[in-house]
Amino acid sequence: MASIFTKIIQGDIPAHKVAENTDYLAFLDINPLVMGHVLVIPKKEVDYIFDLDDETYLGLHAFAKEVAIGLKKAVPCVRIGTAVVGLEVPHVHIHLVPMNTMDDLNFSRPKLHPGTQELEKTAELIRNSLLER
């Protein structure tokens, strides 16, 4: 059965995409820790990050770096935190989280529930900052 992320890749489920190429996709988390929280995934459905082949693993991190650079321009913060947890969706994903304090990367705190318009505005800011590079 396809993961929710594969359904997003296939266009069966909408997402607020911020970057995409033939192998990877980055989109906003709809229940973010902070506004601007992005998920970066390979289009190849693999459950566990260390089961990725080397080329996909390295490519995913290079793609995440590009997105993080644009994200930091679009969402003012001290830095972009990263996390690979991988328990909630059986599809490799990297969390990119704008951080001003350590608590911004605390997955046990309550998540935000922004509306569609706020998410789309944030996605547009990130997309535009990636175009400026």
N, CA, C and O atoms as CSV, one atom per row, in Angstrom:
chain,resi,resn,atom,element,x,y,z
A,1,MET,N,N,0.840,-1.196,0.000
A,1,MET,CA,C,0.000,0.000,0.000
A,1,MET,C,C,0.878,1.249,0.000
A,1,MET,O,O,1.850,1.334,0.751
A,2,ALA,N,N,0.534,2.197,-0.832
A,2,ALA,CA,C,1.319,3.428,-0.963
A,2,ALA,C,C,1.223,4.267,0.314
A,2,ALA,O,O,0.164,4.362,0.935
A,3,SER,N,N,2.352,4.872,0.690
A,3,SER,CA,C,2.348,5.764,1.848
A,3,SER,C,C,1.624,7.061,1.492
A,3,SER,O,O,1.391,7.355,0.320
A,4,ILE,N,N,1.276,7.822,2.510
A,4,ILE,CA,C,0.636,9.124,2.273
A,4,ILE,C,C,1.560,10.022,1.446
A,4,ILE,O,O,1.080,10.835,0.656
A,5,PHE,N,N,2.871,9.887,1.617
A,5,PHE,CA,C,3.801,10.704,0.845
A,5,PHE,C,C,3.823,10.277,-0.618
A,5,PHE,O,O,3.940,11.124,-1.504
A,6,THR,N,N,3.713,8.985,-0.884
A,6,THR,CA,C,3.629,8.518,-2.274
A,6,THR,C,C,2.357,9.048,-2.917
A,6,THR,O,O,2.358,9.402,-4.096
A,7,LYS,N,N,1.275,9.106,-2.153
A,7,LYS,CA,C,0.019,9.658,-2.675
A,7,LYS,C,C,0.164,11.142,-2.988
A,7,LYS,O,O,-0.446,11.639,-3.935
A,8,ILE,N,N,0.969,11.856,-2.199
A,8,ILE,CA,C,1.254,13.268,-2.486
A,8,ILE,C,C,2.074,13.366,-3.778
A,8,ILE,O,O,1.772,14.192,-4.639
A,9,ILE,N,N,3.096,12.537,-3.913
A,9,ILE,CA,C,3.927,12.535,-5.120
A,9,ILE,C,C,3.063,12.282,-6.355
A,9,ILE,O,O,3.242,12.929,-7.387
A,10,GLN,N,N,2.136,11.348,-6.245
A,10,GLN,CA,C,1.288,10.970,-7.374
A,10,GLN,C,C,0.171,11.976,-7.642
A,10,GLN,O,O,-0.527,11.867,-8.651
A,11,GLY,N,N,-0.008,12.955,-6.751
A,11,GLY,CA,C,-1.039,13.967,-6.935
A,11,GLY,C,C,-2.401,13.548,-6.424
A,11,GLY,O,O,-3.391,14.239,-6.665
A,12,ASP,N,N,-2.470,12.426,-5.721
A,12,ASP,CA,C,-3.743,11.956,-5.162
A,12,ASP,C,C,-4.157,12.744,-3.925
A,12,ASP,O,O,-5.341,12.823,-3.598
A,13,ILE,N,N,-3.183,13.321,-3.245
A,13,ILE,CA,C,-3.417,14.140,-2.054
A,13,ILE,C,C,-2.723,15.474,-2.297
A,13,ILE,O,O,-1.559,15.486,-2.699
A,14,PRO,N,N,-3.404,16.607,-2.064
A,14,PRO,CA,C,-2.757,17.908,-2.288
A,14,PRO,C,C,-1.692,18.195,-1.236
A,14,PRO,O,O,-1.741,17.678,-0.120
A,15,ALA,N,N,-0.735,19.024,-1.615
A,15,ALA,CA,C,0.323,19.445,-0.696
A,15,ALA,C,C,0.781,20.841,-1.085
A,15,ALA,O,O,0.608,21.269,-2.225
A,16,HIS,N,N,1.356,21.530,-0.143
A,16,HIS,CA,C,1.916,22.861,-0.371
A,16,HIS,C,C,3.388,22.671,-0.714
A,16,HIS,O,O,4.263,22.766,0.147
A,17,LYS,N,N,3.641,22.400,-1.997
A,17,LYS,CA,C,4.990,22.099,-2.469
A,17,LYS,C,C,5.850,23.355,-2.486
A,17,LYS,O,O,5.396,24.442,-2.845
A,18,VAL,N,N,7.120,23.172,-2.082
A,18,VAL,CA,C,8.058,24.291,-2.122
A,18,VAL,C,C,9.192,24.040,-3.109
A,18,VAL,O,O,9.784,24.992,-3.616
A,19,ALA,N,N,9.504,22.778,-3.391
A,19,ALA,CA,C,10.562,22.448,-4.355
A,19,ALA,C,C,10.358,21.022,-4.832
A,19,ALA,O,O,9.859,20.164,-4.103
A,20,GLU,N,N,10.764,20.788,-6.097
A,20,GLU,CA,C,10.610,19.450,-6.644
A,20,GLU,C,C,11.559,19.280,-7.820
A,20,GLU,O,O,11.794,20.212,-8.589
A,21,ASN,N,N,12.095,18.085,-7.945
A,21,ASN,CA,C,12.814,17.693,-9.141
A,21,ASN,C,C,12.414,16.257,-9.473
A,21,ASN,O,O,11.442,15.754,-8.910
A,22,THR,N,N,13.120,15.598,-10.351
A,22,THR,CA,C,12.699,14.264,-10.769
A,22,THR,C,C,12.789,13.224,-9.660
A,22,THR,O,O,12.080,12.219,-9.701
A,23,ASP,N,N,13.658,13.451,-8.659
A,23,ASP,CA,C,13.886,12.440,-7.630
A,23,ASP,C,C,13.409,12.804,-6.226
A,23,ASP,O,O,13.263,11.925,-5.377
A,24,TYR,N,N,13.164,14.091,-5.972
A,24,TYR,CA,C,12.869,14.538,-4.602
A,24,TYR,C,C,11.746,15.577,-4.598
A,24,TYR,O,O,11.474,16.235,-5.602
A,25,LEU,N,N,11.110,15.701,-3.441
A,25,LEU,CA,C,10.016,16.646,-3.257
A,25,LEU,C,C,10.113,17.248,-1.864
A,25,LEU,O,O,10.437,16.555,-0.900
A,26,ALA,N,N,9.831,18.545,-1.764
A,26,ALA,CA,C,9.773,19.236,-0.471
A,26,ALA,C,C,8.439,19.954,-0.383
A,26,ALA,O,O,8.025,20.638,-1.319
A,27,PHE,N,N,7.770,19.791,0.752
A,27,PHE,CA,C,6.458,20.397,0.953
A,27,PHE,C,C,6.272,20.738,2.424
A,27,PHE,O,O,6.956,20.196,3.292
A,28,LEU,N,N,5.339,21.641,2.689
A,28,LEU,CA,C,5.083,22.055,4.068
A,28,LEU,C,C,4.384,20.960,4.851
A,28,LEU,O,O,3.513,20.262,4.331
A,29,ASP,N,N,4.779,20.821,6.112
A,29,ASP,CA,C,4.060,19.972,7.057
A,29,ASP,C,C,2.758,20.703,7.381
A,29,ASP,O,O,2.787,21.883,7.733
A,30,ILE,N,N,1.621,20.025,7.267
A,30,ILE,CA,C,0.341,20.706,7.515
A,30,ILE,C,C,0.039,20.868,9.001
A,30,ILE,O,O,-0.869,21.616,9.363
A,31,ASN,N,N,0.779,20.184,9.862
A,31,ASN,CA,C,0.694,20.369,11.311
A,31,ASN,C,C,2.108,20.642,11.827
A,31,ASN,O,O,2.702,19.799,12.498
A,32,PRO,N,N,2.637,21.816,11.514
A,32,PRO,CA,C,4.045,22.099,11.782
A,32,PRO,C,C,4.361,22.350,13.251
A,32,PRO,O,O,3.496,22.700,14.053
A,33,LEU,N,N,5.640,22.155,13.565
A,33,LEU,CA,C,6.137,22.560,14.884
A,33,LEU,C,C,6.182,24.082,14.955
A,33,LEU,O,O,5.805,24.677,15.964
A,34,VAL,N,N,6.648,24.705,13.873
A,34,VAL,CA,C,6.662,26.164,13.697
A,34,VAL,C,C,6.315,26.430,12.241
A,34,VAL,O,O,6.455,25.539,11.403
A,35,MET,N,N,5.869,27.629,11.930
A,35,MET,CA,C,5.561,27.942,10.535
A,35,MET,C,C,6.845,27.841,9.706
A,35,MET,O,O,7.911,28.310,10.104
A,36,GLY,N,N,6.698,27.217,8.553
A,36,GLY,CA,C,7.835,27.000,7.674
A,36,GLY,C,C,8.412,25.604,7.781
A,36,GLY,O,O,9.365,25.283,7.071
A,37,HIS,N,N,7.868,24.764,8.643
A,37,HIS,CA,C,8.322,23.380,8.819
A,37,HIS,C,C,8.097,22.626,7.503
A,37,HIS,O,O,6.964,22.481,7.044
A,38,VAL,N,N,9.187,22.152,6.910
A,38,VAL,CA,C,9.157,21.497,5.602
A,38,VAL,C,C,9.557,20.025,5.742
A,38,VAL,O,O,10.413,19.674,6.553
A,39,LEU,N,N,8.923,19.181,4.939
A,39,LEU,CA,C,9.297,17.774,4.832
A,39,LEU,C,C,9.962,17.575,3.476
A,39,LEU,O,O,9.454,18.038,2.455
A,40,VAL,N,N,11.089,16.891,3.470
A,40,VAL,CA,C,11.832,16.608,2.246
A,40,VAL,C,C,11.886,15.103,2.077
A,40,VAL,O,O,12.319,14.382,2.976
A,41,ILE,N,N,11.439,14.625,0.905
A,41,ILE,CA,C,11.332,13.184,0.692
A,41,ILE,C,C,11.937,12.769,-0.651
A,41,ILE,O,O,11.976,13.551,-1.601
A,42,PRO,N,N,12.406,11.526,-0.707
A,42,PRO,CA,C,12.737,10.982,-2.017
A,42,PRO,C,C,11.441,10.505,-2.668
A,42,PRO,O,O,10.509,10.109,-1.968
A,43,LYS,N,N,11.373,10.537,-3.976
A,43,LYS,CA,C,10.170,10.035,-4.641
A,43,LYS,C,C,10.140,8.514,-4.624
A,43,LYS,O,O,9.084,7.906,-4.805
A,44,LYS,N,N,11.281,7.911,-4.410
A,44,LYS,CA,C,11.362,6.468,-4.251
A,44,LYS,C,C,10.847,6.129,-2.849
A,44,LYS,O,O,11.360,6.653,-1.860
A,45,GLU,N,N,9.844,5.262,-2.758
A,45,GLU,CA,C,9.273,4.925,-1.454
A,45,GLU,C,C,10.133,3.876,-0.751
A,45,GLU,O,O,10.165,2.707,-1.134
A,46,VAL,N,N,10.821,4.331,0.280
A,46,VAL,CA,C,11.627,3.481,1.148
A,46,VAL,C,C,11.283,3.894,2.568
A,46,VAL,O,O,11.182,5.087,2.853
A,47,ASP,N,N,11.102,2.937,3.460
A,47,ASP,CA,C,10.664,3.214,4.826
A,47,ASP,C,C,11.766,3.821,5.701
A,47,ASP,O,O,11.517,4.791,6.418
A,48,TYR,N,N,12.965,3.270,5.652
A,48,TYR,CA,C,14.025,3.600,6.607
A,48,TYR,C,C,15.194,4.267,5.888
A,48,TYR,O,O,15.702,3.739,4.898
A,49,ILE,N,N,15.613,5.412,6.380
A,49,ILE,CA,C,16.616,6.224,5.689
A,49,ILE,C,C,17.902,5.460,5.388
A,49,ILE,O,O,18.509,5.676,4.339
A,50,PHE,N,N,18.327,4.577,6.280
A,50,PHE,CA,C,19.582,3.872,6.051
A,50,PHE,C,C,19.419,2.654,5.144
A,50,PHE,O,O,20.374,1.913,4.908
A,51,ASP,N,N,18.193,2.454,4.634
A,51,ASP,CA,C,17.970,1.453,3.590
A,51,ASP,C,C,18.053,2.079,2.193
A,51,ASP,O,O,18.006,1.363,1.193
A,52,LEU,N,N,18.176,3.411,2.118
A,52,LEU,CA,C,18.335,4.067,0.820
A,52,LEU,C,C,19.681,3.680,0.212
A,52,LEU,O,O,20.661,3.489,0.932
A,53,ASP,N,N,19.725,3.566,-1.107
A,53,ASP,CA,C,21.015,3.381,-1.768
A,53,ASP,C,C,21.804,4.679,-1.600
A,53,ASP,O,O,21.222,5.738,-1.365
A,54,ASP,N,N,23.116,4.594,-1.719
A,54,ASP,CA,C,23.980,5.750,-1.450
A,54,ASP,C,C,23.641,6.957,-2.314
A,54,ASP,O,O,23.623,8.086,-1.824
A,55,GLU,N,N,23.375,6.730,-3.585
A,55,GLU,CA,C,23.083,7.847,-4.483
A,55,GLU,C,C,21.826,8.598,-4.044
A,55,GLU,O,O,21.814,9.829,-4.037
A,56,THR,N,N,20.778,7.876,-3.682
A,56,THR,CA,C,19.529,8.501,-3.243
A,56,THR,C,C,19.723,9.200,-1.895
A,56,THR,O,O,19.223,10.305,-1.684
A,57,TYR,N,N,20.446,8.551,-0.993
A,57,TYR,CA,C,20.715,9.122,0.331
A,57,TYR,C,C,21.456,10.458,0.200
A,57,TYR,O,O,21.055,11.459,0.793
A,58,LEU,N,N,22.532,10.461,-0.576
A,58,LEU,CA,C,23.315,11.687,-0.743
A,58,LEU,C,C,22.529,12.749,-1.500
A,58,LEU,O,O,22.602,13.932,-1.168
A,59,GLY,N,N,21.781,12.333,-2.513
A,59,GLY,CA,C,20.966,13.276,-3.266
A,59,GLY,C,C,19.884,13.914,-2.413
A,59,GLY,O,O,19.596,15.103,-2.548
A,60,LEU,N,N,19.284,13.117,-1.530
A,60,LEU,CA,C,18.253,13.640,-0.627
A,60,LEU,C,C,18.829,14.725,0.264
A,60,LEU,O,O,18.209,15.772,0.453
A,61,HIS,N,N,20.007,14.482,0.808
A,61,HIS,CA,C,20.619,15.482,1.686
A,61,HIS,C,C,21.048,16.733,0.919
A,61,HIS,O,O,20.934,17.844,1.437
A,62,ALA,N,N,21.534,16.564,-0.296
A,62,ALA,CA,C,21.904,17.734,-1.105
A,62,ALA,C,C,20.661,18.562,-1.437
A,62,ALA,O,O,20.699,19.791,-1.378
A,63,PHE,N,N,19.562,17.893,-1.786
A,63,PHE,CA,C,18.302,18.579,-2.081
A,63,PHE,C,C,17.797,19.294,-0.826
A,63,PHE,O,O,17.363,20.444,-0.899
A,64,ALA,N,N,17.854,18.613,0.329
A,64,ALA,CA,C,17.417,19.218,1.596
A,64,ALA,C,C,18.245,20.463,1.917
A,64,ALA,O,O,17.711,21.446,2.429
A,65,LYS,N,N,19.534,20.427,1.622
A,65,LYS,CA,C,20.394,21.592,1.871
A,65,LYS,C,C,19.940,22.787,1.041
A,65,LYS,O,O,19.859,23.905,1.551
A,66,GLU,N,N,19.646,22.557,-0.229
A,66,GLU,CA,C,19.171,23.643,-1.093
A,66,GLU,C,C,17.865,24.238,-0.555
A,66,GLU,O,O,17.695,25.456,-0.509
A,67,VAL,N,N,16.954,23.362,-0.153
A,67,VAL,CA,C,15.677,23.828,0.393
A,67,VAL,C,C,15.910,24.597,1.694
A,67,VAL,O,O,15.290,25.637,1.917
A,68,ALA,N,N,16.790,24.097,2.545
A,68,ALA,CA,C,17.068,24.757,3.828
A,68,ALA,C,C,17.629,26.159,3.635
A,68,ALA,O,O,17.290,27.075,4.385
A,69,ILE,N,N,18.480,26.327,2.639
A,69,ILE,CA,C,19.048,27.656,2.366
A,69,ILE,C,C,17.932,28.632,1.975
A,69,ILE,O,O,17.899,29.763,2.460
A,70,GLY,N,N,17.030,28.199,1.107
A,70,GLY,CA,C,15.903,29.047,0.722
A,70,GLY,C,C,14.937,29.274,1.867
A,70,GLY,O,O,14.396,30.368,2.025
A,71,LEU,N,N,14.720,28.239,2.666
A,71,LEU,CA,C,13.810,28.335,3.812
A,71,LEU,C,C,14.306,29.380,4.804
A,71,LEU,O,O,13.516,30.167,5.327
A,72,LYS,N,N,15.600,29.390,5.063
A,72,LYS,CA,C,16.157,30.350,6.022
A,72,LYS,C,C,15.982,31.793,5.534
A,72,LYS,O,O,15.788,32.703,6.339
A,73,LYS,N,N,16.052,31.997,4.226
A,73,LYS,CA,C,15.814,33.338,3.671
A,73,LYS,C,C,14.345,33.739,3.819
A,73,LYS,O,O,14.034,34.897,4.098
A,74,ALA,N,N,13.455,32.780,3.633
A,74,ALA,CA,C,12.021,33.070,3.621
A,74,ALA,C,C,11.425,33.198,5.015
A,74,ALA,O,O,10.506,33.988,5.228
A,75,VAL,N,N,11.937,32.432,5.959
A,75,VAL,CA,C,11.398,32.415,7.325
A,75,VAL,C,C,12.539,32.805,8.264
A,75,VAL,O,O,13.376,31.969,8.602
A,76,PRO,N,N,12.576,34.062,8.683
A,76,PRO,CA,C,13.674,34.505,9.538
A,76,PRO,C,C,13.806,33.637,10.790
A,76,PRO,O,O,12.834,33.400,11.507
A,77,CYS,N,N,15.033,33.168,11.034
A,77,CYS,CA,C,15.304,32.313,12.179
A,77,CYS,C,C,16.808,32.277,12.416
A,77,CYS,O,O,17.586,32.759,11.593
A,78,VAL,N,N,17.205,31.713,13.527
A,78,VAL,CA,C,18.625,31.597,13.849
A,78,VAL,C,C,19.269,30.558,12.939
A,78,VAL,O,O,20.354,30.779,12.401
A,79,ARG,N,N,18.586,29.413,12.771
A,79,ARG,CA,C,19.068,28.376,11.857
A,79,ARG,C,C,17.953,27.412,11.523
A,79,ARG,O,O,16.870,27.451,12.107
A,80,ILE,N,N,18.244,26.545,10.570
A,80,ILE,CA,C,17.290,25.504,10.204
A,80,ILE,C,C,17.734,24.214,10.881
A,80,ILE,O,O,18.840,23.728,10.647
A,81,GLY,N,N,16.866,23.667,11.719
A,81,GLY,CA,C,17.144,22.391,12.360
A,81,GLY,C,C,16.682,21.254,11.470
A,81,GLY,O,O,15.745,21.404,10.686
A,82,THR,N,N,17.340,20.126,11.596
A,82,THR,CA,C,16.934,18.942,10.837
A,82,THR,C,C,16.684,17.784,11.782
A,82,THR,O,O,17.297,17.671,12.843
A,83,ALA,N,N,15.771,16.935,11.368
A,83,ALA,CA,C,15.487,15.723,12.137
A,83,ALA,C,C,15.014,14.644,11.182
A,83,ALA,O,O,14.280,14.907,10.229
A,84,VAL,N,N,15.447,13.433,11.455
A,84,VAL,CA,C,14.943,12.261,10.760
A,84,VAL,C,C,14.428,11.347,11.855
A,84,VAL,O,O,15.203,10.749,12.600
A,85,VAL,N,N,13.111,11.246,11.942
A,85,VAL,CA,C,12.497,10.433,12.980
A,85,VAL,C,C,11.993,9.134,12.357
A,85,VAL,O,O,12.395,8.042,12.758
A,86,GLY,N,N,11.119,9.268,11.385
A,86,GLY,CA,C,10.726,8.138,10.575
A,86,GLY,C,C,9.774,7.137,11.171
A,86,GLY,O,O,9.620,6.049,10.617
A,87,LEU,N,N,9.132,7.450,12.268
A,87,LEU,CA,C,8.190,6.494,12.857
A,87,LEU,C,C,6.748,6.760,12.461
A,87,LEU,O,O,5.918,5.851,12.483
A,88,GLU,N,N,6.446,7.996,12.099
A,88,GLU,CA,C,5.051,8.359,11.863
A,88,GLU,C,C,4.550,8.049,10.459
A,88,GLU,O,O,3.353,7.829,10.280
A,89,VAL,N,N,5.429,8.023,9.454
A,89,VAL,CA,C,5.048,7.690,8.068
A,89,VAL,C,C,6.118,6.739,7.529
A,89,VAL,O,O,7.307,7.038,7.634
A,90,PRO,N,N,5.723,5.608,6.959
A,90,PRO,CA,C,6.713,4.648,6.462
A,90,PRO,C,C,7.290,5.050,5.102
A,90,PRO,O,O,7.208,4.297,4.132
A,91,HIS,N,N,7.864,6.228,5.053
A,91,HIS,CA,C,8.490,6.766,3.835
A,91,HIS,C,C,9.558,7.743,4.324
A,91,HIS,O,O,9.252,8.668,5.077
A,92,VAL,N,N,10.787,7.548,3.909
A,92,VAL,CA,C,11.896,8.399,4.355
A,92,VAL,C,C,11.525,9.871,4.218
A,92,VAL,O,O,10.991,10.299,3.194
A,93,HIS,N,N,11.815,10.638,5.265
A,93,HIS,CA,C,11.618,12.079,5.193
A,93,HIS,C,C,12.531,12.792,6.181
A,93,HIS,O,O,12.818,12.305,7.274
A,94,ILE,N,N,12.971,13.961,5.749
A,94,ILE,CA,C,13.778,14.841,6.586
A,94,ILE,C,C,12.913,16.030,6.962
A,94,ILE,O,O,12.300,16.655,6.096
A,95,HIS,N,N,12.860,16.342,8.248
A,95,HIS,CA,C,12.175,17.543,8.725
A,95,HIS,C,C,13.165,18.696,8.677
A,95,HIS,O,O,14.275,18.580,9.197
A,96,LEU,N,N,12.781,19.799,8.066
A,96,LEU,CA,C,13.535,21.051,8.113
A,96,LEU,C,C,12.693,22.035,8.909
A,96,LEU,O,O,11.580,22.375,8.506
A,97,VAL,N,N,13.222,22.491,10.037
A,97,VAL,CA,C,12.427,23.309,10.960
A,97,VAL,C,C,13.154,24.618,11.267
A,97,VAL,O,O,14.256,24.594,11.815
A,98,PRO,N,N,12.550,25.767,10.919
A,98,PRO,CA,C,13.140,27.045,11.315
A,98,PRO,C,C,13.216,27.116,12.844
A,98,PRO,O,O,12.222,26.890,13.534
A,99,MET,N,N,14.395,27.429,13.358
A,99,MET,CA,C,14.598,27.413,14.806
A,99,MET,C,C,15.118,28.750,15.329
A,99,MET,O,O,16.002,29.373,14.740
A,100,ASN,N,N,14.541,29.166,16.451
A,100,ASN,CA,C,15.073,30.282,17.222
A,100,ASN,C,C,15.467,29.825,18.619
A,100,ASN,O,O,16.268,30.476,19.292
A,101,THR,N,N,14.899,28.701,19.052
A,101,THR,CA,C,15.258,28.088,20.336
A,101,THR,C,C,15.286,26.572,20.140
A,101,THR,O,O,14.767,26.058,19.149
A,102,MET,N,N,15.884,25.876,21.071
A,102,MET,CA,C,15.928,24.409,21.017
A,102,MET,C,C,14.522,23.813,21.031
A,102,MET,O,O,14.280,22.762,20.438
A,103,ASP,N,N,13.607,24.484,21.705
A,103,ASP,CA,C,12.244,23.963,21.829
A,103,ASP,C,C,11.502,23.939,20.490
A,103,ASP,O,O,10.508,23.227,20.348
A,104,ASP,N,N,11.973,24.705,19.516
A,104,ASP,CA,C,11.327,24.706,18.201
A,104,ASP,C,C,11.424,23.343,17.514
A,104,ASP,O,O,10.652,23.062,16.597
A,105,LEU,N,N,12.352,22.500,17.942
A,105,LEU,CA,C,12.524,21.176,17.355
A,105,LEU,C,C,12.046,20.077,18.310
A,105,LEU,O,O,12.487,18.931,18.225
A,106,ASN,N,N,11.152,20.441,19.206
A,106,ASN,CA,C,10.613,19.502,20.192
A,106,ASN,C,C,9.332,18.870,19.642
A,106,ASN,O,O,8.286,19.519,19.606
A,107,PHE,N,N,9.411,17.615,19.217
A,107,PHE,CA,C,8.278,16.942,18.593
A,107,PHE,C,C,7.184,16.543,19.589
A,107,PHE,O,O,6.104,16.124,19.175
A,108,SER,N,N,7.444,16.665,20.880
A,108,SER,CA,C,6.415,16.296,21.862
A,108,SER,C,C,5.490,17.461,22.215
A,108,SER,O,O,4.487,17.260,22.900
A,109,ARG,N,N,5.805,18.654,21.766
A,109,ARG,CA,C,4.931,19.790,22.065
A,109,ARG,C,C,3.757,19.835,21.077
A,109,ARG,O,O,3.816,19.205,20.021
A,110,PRO,N,N,2.711,20.565,21.408
A,110,PRO,CA,C,1.552,20.650,20.497
A,110,PRO,C,C,1.942,21.260,19.154
A,110,PRO,O,O,2.730,22.203,19.084
A,111,LYS,N,N,1.373,20.702,18.097
A,111,LYS,CA,C,1.634,21.186,16.742
A,111,LYS,C,C,0.715,22.369,16.433
A,111,LYS,O,O,-0.323,22.546,17.070
A,112,LEU,N,N,1.107,23.163,15.463
A,112,LEU,CA,C,0.276,24.261,14.987
A,112,LEU,C,C,-0.760,23.709,14.005
A,112,LEU,O,O,-0.584,22.624,13.452
A,113,HIS,N,N,-1.823,24.452,13.797
A,113,HIS,CA,C,-2.871,24.056,12.851
A,113,HIS,C,C,-3.230,25.250,11.958
A,113,HIS,O,O,-4.335,25.787,12.039
A,114,PRO,N,N,-2.277,25.658,11.102
A,114,PRO,CA,C,-2.533,26.822,10.239
A,114,PRO,C,C,-3.560,26.493,9.164
A,114,PRO,O,O,-3.755,25.332,8.803
A,115,GLY,N,N,-4.203,27.522,8.667
A,115,GLY,CA,C,-5.168,27.360,7.593
A,115,GLY,C,C,-4.475,27.237,6.248
A,115,GLY,O,O,-3.274,27.475,6.121
A,116,THR,N,N,-5.256,26.862,5.252
A,116,THR,CA,C,-4.740,26.662,3.901
A,116,THR,C,C,-4.098,27.933,3.358
A,116,THR,O,O,-3.037,27.870,2.738
A,117,GLN,N,N,-4.722,29.078,3.579
A,117,GLN,CA,C,-4.172,30.337,3.051
A,117,GLN,C,C,-2.817,30.655,3.675
A,117,GLN,O,O,-1.899,31.089,2.979
A,118,GLU,N,N,-2.688,30.442,4.975
A,118,GLU,CA,C,-1.418,30.711,5.647
A,118,GLU,C,C,-0.327,29.754,5.147
A,118,GLU,O,O,0.817,30.161,4.945
A,119,LEU,N,N,-0.686,28.494,4.951
A,119,LEU,CA,C,0.272,27.531,4.418
A,119,LEU,C,C,0.699,27.904,3.004
A,119,LEU,O,O,1.886,27.853,2.680
A,120,GLU,N,N,-0.254,28.277,2.167
A,120,GLU,CA,C,0.084,28.620,0.784
A,120,GLU,C,C,0.946,29.879,0.732
A,120,GLU,O,O,1.864,29.959,-0.084
A,121,LYS,N,N,0.671,30.858,1.580
A,121,LYS,CA,C,1.492,32.065,1.627
A,121,LYS,C,C,2.928,31.720,2.034
A,121,LYS,O,O,3.883,32.240,1.456
A,122,THR,N,N,3.075,30.855,3.017
A,122,THR,CA,C,4.401,30.433,3.461
A,122,THR,C,C,5.117,29.663,2.359
A,122,THR,O,O,6.299,29.894,2.105
A,123,ALA,N,N,4.406,28.748,1.703
A,123,ALA,CA,C,5.000,27.975,0.605
A,123,ALA,C,C,5.482,28.904,-0.509
A,123,ALA,O,O,6.560,28.704,-1.070
A,124,GLU,N,N,4.684,29.911,-0.824
A,124,GLU,CA,C,5.050,30.857,-1.877
A,124,GLU,C,C,6.312,31.635,-1.498
A,124,GLU,O,O,7.185,31.844,-2.339
A,125,LEU,N,N,6.411,32.060,-0.246
A,125,LEU,CA,C,7.617,32.764,0.215
A,125,LEU,C,C,8.854,31.889,0.038
A,125,LEU,O,O,9.901,32.360,-0.406
A,126,ILE,N,N,8.723,30.618,0.386
A,126,ILE,CA,C,9.859,29.698,0.276
A,126,ILE,C,C,10.203,29.462,-1.195
A,126,ILE,O,O,11.371,29.516,-1.579
A,127,ARG,N,N,9.188,29.200,-2.014
A,127,ARG,CA,C,9.436,28.999,-3.457
A,127,ARG,C,C,10.140,30.206,-4.061
A,127,ARG,O,O,11.090,30.053,-4.828
A,128,ASN,N,N,9.681,31.398,-3.721
A,128,ASN,CA,C,10.286,32.624,-4.261
A,128,ASN,C,C,11.742,32.777,-3.796
A,128,ASN,O,O,12.595,33.214,-4.569
A,129,SER,N,N,12.023,32.423,-2.553
A,129,SER,CA,C,13.395,32.540,-2.053
A,129,SER,C,C,14.316,31.530,-2.741
A,129,SER,O,O,15.508,31.790,-2.905
A,130,LEU,N,N,13.775,30.394,-3.139
A,130,LEU,CA,C,14.576,29.408,-3.869
A,130,LEU,C,C,14.863,29.885,-5.291
A,130,LEU,O,O,15.912,29.563,-5.849
A,131,LEU,N,N,13.951,30.643,-5.877
A,131,LEU,CA,C,14.165,31.189,-7.218
A,131,LEU,C,C,15.230,32.267,-7.233
A,131,LEU,O,O,15.883,32.486,-8.254
A,132,GLU,N,N,15.411,32.951,-6.091
A,132,GLU,CA,C,16.378,34.049,-5.985
A,132,GLU,C,C,17.810,33.560,-5.968
A,132,GLU,O,O,18.730,34.340,-6.215
A,133,ARG,N,N,18.018,32.292,-5.684
A,133,ARG,CA,C,19.387,31.753,-5.592
A,133,ARG,C,C,20.101,31.777,-6.903
A,133,ARG,O,O,21.256,31.358,-6.985
